[in-house]
Structure formats: structure tokens, C-alpha cells
Amino acid sequence: MTVMFQICVILCLLSAVFSQSTYSSPKRGRNITIHSSQLVCSMPGPTGPAGNPGAPGSTGAMGPMGAPGKDGPDGKDGEKGQKGDRGDPGRTGNPGKPGVKGREGVIGKAGPRGLRGLRGAPGLGGKRGQKGVVGDVGQQGAPGGCNCGSGARSAFSVAVTKSYPKERLPIRFSRILLNEGNHYNASSGKFVCAVPGVYYFTYDITLANKHLAIGLVHNGQYKIKTFDANTGNHDVASGSTVLHLQLLDQVWLQIFYSEQNGLFFDPFWTDSTFTGFLIYADQDYLDEADRKANAESGS
């Protein structure tokens, strides 16, 4: 309604503007004059009847996706399903803690007799019996031989004649002071046992200009080690020990650490010595020596 009213107002205004205008008709050459009084402004008429529906328009483009809706209420629980197939066995669990010790059971019946065991070790000796009666005197035997310990001798004392020997090799003491039985080998620097028994060994080594790391070796194993640091002056390193030797055992001295071979020799005022000697021989060796001596004297 408002739109129609606005259109009417506009027409009235136009009539005032064109009040003197002339309209010429092309037909028959006549002129028709329209005055402003002939334009009438009127109010819109009543609304006409509704027109027929127009043809459906084409489908429009898809609109944007709407916001997600709210979650609906939870549905009702379904019916209980059928029992499924048996699953595979699981892994073995960790061992449980030991249970409480049960009560001691009833003593069972005696089993069958076992096989006879091995013979046991001899028992302890009994008490000594009483002294018996003195027997008759026997016949006098033949005179026996006497070794008198002549073969049970072994001793040596030797000295060096060169300074700074090589490391991890037997030191050769080439100057012989004593070599009882010739059991010390000056070529190899080793003492070789010819009389089994207990021996005493000792050494006194002069060092200069270097540190000294020296050890006494028995069959390839160090028995004692001595380390003496060089302080700028001449010094003496010494060591001694007692060893039980078997036949053909070997004993020697050697430097046991690299560049620690400060053993020093000066023929005019100092010596470095290595000494060893037998304290006592093994009794088995002495008995065997006496037996051999008696056999030789009897023959």
C-alpha cells in the first residue's frame, strides 16, 4: 500500500513539470495537447484477486553446512548377545609367592632295603698297646757305606759386569765369586736346582741415573719385586727370600718394567751381586743318595 502511494505522488509532480508540454500524434498529422488538469492524482484501488502460481524456479545452490546438533538421548540397552567362542590361552603369569608351609605329614612305611654301599674309609687307629718282651739279639750285619751329605751342597754368589740390562730378560751376572756345584749358569743368568730342598736368595743392586724395578723370578713367576726411585744420587736396592725348590727348578733376576733398568756397574768402586745357597736338602733326596752310596760300596 505504501509503495502505491509513493507512485501516485511521483505522478502528480511530473504533471506539474509537463503542464505546458505538447504531445504530437503521428497519425494523420494531428496534434493533441494534454493539459496538466487532465492528469488526476488518485489513491490506489482495492487489492485485486491473487494471481495464478508461477512456474517453479530452478533448484538453488546448496547452502552452507549448519552447526552440529546436540547429542540425542542415550538409547536403550540392547538384548544380551549369544556367548562367544572360547579365546586362546593367555601367557603364563608370574610365579606367585610361596605359600605357607603345610603341616608335616604322617611318617610313611619303611621302603625296601637298599643296595650295599661302598666300603668306608679305615677308622682311626686304636690306642697303642703295651710294650712287648725284648727279643733276642740279632746277628751283626755288614758294614754300610756313608754318603755323609757330600752330594747335598749348592751355593753361588755372582756379580754383573755391565750397566742397564734389557727389560724382561734374565740378568746375566758374568763375574763368578762362588759357584759350588756349578748350579749357576753364567751364560743364561739362571740358577738351576740340582739338590731339591730349601734355599735362601738375596740380591744387592746399585742404581744410578734411572729408576730400578727388579724382581726375583721362580720358573717364570715373580716371587718378590723391588722398586727404587732415582733421586739423583747412587742408591742400593736389595731383596731376599726363602724358596723350596724341586729338581731342575730355575731362579733368576730380571727388570719387570720398561725404562726402569737403572742397574749400574762401576769396576772401581761398586758391585751389584746375586747370591743363593741351600739351607737343607729334602730328606727323600738324602735317603736316595745314601742308598746309591751303599749300593756302590757293596758292589
VENMOFEN-V206354 format. One record per pair of residues at least 12 apart in sequence whose C-alpha atoms are under 10 Angstrom apart, sorted by the first residue. I is the first residue (numbers start at 1). GAP is how many residues later the second one is. If there is no record, write none. Layout:
BEGIN
i & gap
I & GAP
I & GAP
END
This chain:
BEGIN
i & gap
1 & 42
1 & 43
1 & 44
1 & 45
1 & 46
2 & 42
3 & 41
4 & 39
4 & 40
4 & 41
5 & 37
5 & 38
5 & 39
7 & 34
7 & 36
7 & 37
8 & 32
8 & 33
8 & 34
8 & 35
8 & 36
9 & 32
9 & 33
9 & 34
10 & 31
11 & 28
11 & 29
11 & 30
11 & 31
12 & 24
12 & 27
12 & 28
12 & 29
12 & 30
13 & 28
14 & 22
14 & 25
15 & 19
15 & 20
15 & 21
15 & 22
15 & 23
15 & 24
15 & 25
15 & 26
16 & 19
16 & 20
16 & 21
16 & 23
17 & 19
18 & 16
18 & 17
18 & 18
19 & 15
19 & 16
19 & 17
19 & 18
19 & 19
19 & 20
20 & 13
20 & 14
20 & 15
20 & 16
21 & 12
21 & 13
21 & 14
21 & 15
22 & 12
22 & 13
142 & 156
143 & 151
143 & 154
143 & 155
144 & 146
144 & 147
144 & 149
144 & 150
144 & 151
144 & 153
144 & 154
145 & 145
145 & 146
145 & 147
145 & 148
145 & 149
145 & 150
145 & 151
145 & 152
145 & 153
146 & 143
146 & 144
146 & 145
146 & 146
146 & 147
146 & 148
146 & 151
147 & 139
147 & 140
147 & 142
147 & 143
147 & 144
147 & 145
147 & 146
147 & 147
148 & 138
148 & 141
148 & 142
148 & 145
149 & 132
149 & 137
149 & 138
149 & 140
149 & 141
150 & 136
150 & 139
150 & 140
151 & 30
151 & 43
151 & 44
151 & 130
151 & 134
151 & 135
151 & 138
151 & 139
152 & 29
152 & 42
152 & 43
152 & 44
152 & 45
152 & 126
152 & 127
152 & 128
152 & 129
152 & 130
152 & 133
152 & 134
152 & 137
153 & 27
153 & 28
153 & 30
153 & 41
153 & 42
153 & 124
153 & 125
153 & 126
153 & 127
153 & 128
154 & 25
154 & 26
154 & 27
154 & 28
154 & 29
154 & 30
154 & 39
154 & 40
154 & 41
154 & 42
154 & 45
154 & 122
154 & 123
154 & 124
154 & 125
154 & 126
154 & 127
155 & 23
155 & 24
155 & 25
155 & 26
155 & 27
155 & 28
155 & 29
155 & 36
155 & 44
155 & 45
155 & 46
155 & 120
155 & 121
155 & 122
155 & 123
155 & 124
156 & 20
156 & 21
156 & 22
156 & 23
156 & 24
156 & 25
156 & 26
156 & 27
156 & 28
156 & 35
156 & 45
156 & 118
156 & 119
156 & 120
156 & 121
156 & 122
157 & 16
157 & 18
157 & 19
157 & 20
157 & 21
157 & 22
157 & 23
157 & 27
157 & 44
157 & 45
157 & 46
157 & 116
157 & 117
157 & 118
157 & 119
157 & 120
158 & 14
158 & 15
158 & 16
158 & 17
158 & 18
158 & 19
158 & 20
158 & 21
158 & 26
158 & 28
158 & 31
158 & 45
158 & 113
158 & 114
158 & 115
158 & 116
158 & 117
158 & 118
159 & 13
159 & 14
159 & 15
159 & 16
159 & 17
159 & 18
159 & 44
159 & 45
159 & 46
159 & 106
159 & 112
159 & 113
159 & 114
159 & 115
159 & 116
160 & 12
160 & 13
160 & 14
160 & 15
160 & 16
160 & 45
160 & 103
160 & 104
160 & 105
160 & 106
160 & 107
160 & 111
160 & 112
160 & 113
160 & 114
161 & 12
161 & 13
161 & 14
161 & 103
161 & 104
161 & 105
161 & 106
161 & 110
161 & 111
162 & 12
162 & 101
162 & 102
162 & 103
162 & 104
162 & 105
162 & 110
163 & 43
163 & 44
163 & 45
163 & 98
163 & 99
163 & 100
163 & 101
163 & 102
163 & 103
163 & 109
164 & 43
164 & 44
164 & 45
164 & 46
164 & 48
164 & 91
164 & 95
164 & 96
164 & 97
164 & 98
164 & 99
164 & 100
164 & 101
165 & 89
165 & 90
165 & 95
165 & 96
165 & 97
165 & 98
165 & 99
166 & 88
166 & 89
166 & 90
166 & 92
166 & 93
166 & 94
166 & 95
167 & 46
167 & 47
167 & 87
167 & 88
167 & 89
167 & 90
167 & 91
167 & 92
167 & 93
167 & 94
168 & 46
168 & 47
168 & 85
168 & 86
168 & 87
168 & 88
168 & 89
168 & 90
168 & 93
169 & 19
169 & 20
169 & 83
169 & 84
169 & 85
169 & 86
169 & 87
170 & 18
170 & 19
170 & 20
170 & 46
170 & 47
170 & 81
170 & 82
170 & 83
170 & 84
170 & 85
171 & 15
171 & 16
171 & 17
171 & 18
171 & 19
171 & 43
171 & 81
171 & 82
171 & 83
171 & 84
171 & 103
172 & 13
172 & 14
172 & 15
172 & 16
172 & 17
172 & 18
172 & 80
172 & 81
172 & 82
172 & 102
173 & 12
173 & 13
173 & 14
173 & 15
173 & 16
173 & 17
173 & 79
173 & 80
173 & 99
173 & 100
173 & 101
174 & 12
174 & 13
174 & 14
174 & 15
175 & 98
176 & 97
177 & 96
177 & 97
177 & 98
178 & 97
178 & 98
179 & 12
179 & 96
179 & 97
179 & 98
180 & 97
181 & 13
181 & 14
182 & 12
183 & 12
183 & 65
183 & 67
184 & 66
184 & 67
184 & 68
184 & 91
184 & 92
188 & 64
189 & 62
189 & 63
189 & 64
189 & 65
190 & 27
190 & 28
190 & 59
190 & 60
190 & 61
190 & 62
190 & 63
191 & 27
191 & 57
191 & 58
191 & 59
191 & 60
191 & 61
191 & 62
191 & 84
191 & 85
192 & 27
192 & 53
192 & 54
192 & 55
192 & 56
192 & 57
192 & 58
192 & 59
192 & 60
193 & 52
193 & 53
193 & 54
193 & 55
193 & 56
193 & 57
193 & 58
193 & 85
194 & 51
194 & 52
194 & 53
194 & 54
194 & 55
194 & 56
195 & 50
195 & 51
195 & 52
195 & 53
195 & 54
195 & 83
195 & 85
195 & 86
195 & 87
195 & 90
195 & 91
196 & 48
196 & 49
196 & 50
196 & 51
196 & 52
196 & 53
196 & 82
196 & 84
196 & 85
196 & 86
196 & 87
196 & 88
196 & 89
196 & 90
197 & 46
197 & 47
197 & 48
197 & 49
197 & 50
197 & 81
197 & 82
197 & 83
197 & 84
197 & 85
197 & 86
197 & 87
197 & 88
198 & 44
198 & 45
198 & 46
198 & 47
198 & 48
198 & 79
198 & 80
198 & 81
198 & 82
198 & 83
198 & 84
199 & 42
199 & 43
199 & 44
199 & 45
199 & 46
199 & 77
199 & 78
199 & 79
199 & 80
199 & 81
199 & 82
200 & 40
200 & 41
200 & 42
200 & 43
200 & 44
200 & 75
200 & 76
200 & 77
200 & 78
200 & 79
200 & 80
201 & 15
201 & 38
201 & 39
201 & 40
201 & 41
201 & 42
201 & 50
201 & 51
201 & 73
201 & 74
201 & 75
201 & 76
201 & 77
202 & 14
202 & 36
202 & 37
202 & 38
202 & 39
202 & 40
202 & 71
202 & 72
202 & 73
202 & 74
202 & 75
203 & 12
203 & 13
203 & 33
203 & 34
203 & 35
203 & 36
203 & 37
203 & 38
203 & 50
203 & 69
203 & 70
203 & 71
203 & 72
203 & 73
204 & 32
204 & 33
204 & 34
204 & 35
204 & 36
204 & 67
204 & 68
204 & 69
204 & 70
204 & 71
205 & 30
205 & 31
205 & 32
205 & 33
205 & 34
205 & 57
205 & 58
205 & 59
205 & 60
205 & 65
205 & 66
205 & 67
205 & 68
205 & 69
206 & 28
206 & 29
206 & 30
206 & 31
206 & 32
206 & 56
206 & 57
206 & 58
206 & 59
206 & 60
206 & 64
206 & 65
206 & 66
206 & 67
207 & 21
207 & 22
207 & 23
207 & 26
207 & 27
207 & 28
207 & 29
207 & 30
207 & 54
207 & 55
207 & 56
207 & 57
207 & 58
207 & 65
208 & 21
208 & 22
208 & 23
208 & 24
208 & 25
208 & 26
208 & 27
208 & 28
208 & 53
208 & 54
208 & 55
208 & 56
208 & 57
209 & 20
209 & 21
209 & 22
209 & 23
209 & 24
209 & 25
209 & 26
209 & 52
209 & 53
209 & 54
209 & 55
210 & 18
210 & 19
210 & 20
210 & 21
210 & 22
210 & 23
210 & 24
210 & 49
210 & 50
210 & 51
210 & 52
210 & 53
210 & 54
211 & 16
211 & 17
211 & 18
211 & 19
211 & 20
211 & 21
211 & 24
211 & 46
211 & 48
211 & 49
211 & 50
211 & 51
211 & 52
212 & 14
212 & 15
212 & 16
212 & 17
212 & 18
212 & 23
212 & 24
212 & 25
212 & 43
212 & 44
212 & 45
212 & 46
212 & 47
212 & 48
212 & 49
212 & 50
212 & 51
212 & 52
213 & 12
213 & 13
213 & 14
213 & 15
213 & 16
213 & 24
213 & 41
213 & 42
213 & 43
213 & 44
213 & 45
213 & 46
213 & 47
213 & 48
213 & 49
213 & 50
214 & 12
214 & 13
214 & 14
214 & 23
214 & 24
214 & 25
214 & 39
214 & 40
214 & 41
214 & 42
214 & 43
214 & 46
214 & 47
214 & 48
214 & 49
215 & 12
215 & 24
215 & 37
215 & 38
215 & 39
215 & 40
215 & 41
215 & 42
216 & 23
216 & 24
216 & 25
216 & 35
216 & 36
216 & 37
216 & 38
216 & 39
216 & 40
217 & 33
217 & 34
217 & 35
217 & 36
217 & 37
217 & 39
218 & 25
218 & 27
218 & 31
218 & 32
218 & 33
218 & 34
218 & 35
219 & 26
219 & 29
219 & 30
219 & 31
219 & 32
219 & 33
220 & 30
220 & 31
220 & 32
221 & 30
222 & 29
222 & 30
222 & 31
222 & 32
222 & 34
223 & 17
223 & 18
223 & 19
223 & 20
223 & 28
224 & 15
224 & 16
224 & 17
224 & 29
225 & 13
225 & 14
225 & 15
225 & 28
225 & 29
225 & 30
225 & 31
226 & 12
226 & 13
226 & 29
226 & 30
227 & 28
227 & 29
227 & 30
227 & 33
228 & 32
228 & 34
229 & 31
229 & 33
230 & 30
230 & 32
234 & 28
234 & 30
234 & 36
235 & 27
235 & 28
235 & 29
236 & 27
236 & 28
236 & 35
236 & 36
237 & 26
237 & 35
238 & 34
238 & 35
238 & 36
239 & 35
240 & 34
240 & 35
240 & 36
241 & 35
242 & 34
242 & 35
242 & 36
242 & 37
243 & 35
243 & 36
244 & 34
244 & 35
244 & 36
244 & 37
244 & 38
245 & 33
245 & 36
245 & 37
246 & 36
247 & 38
251 & 25
252 & 22
253 & 21
END
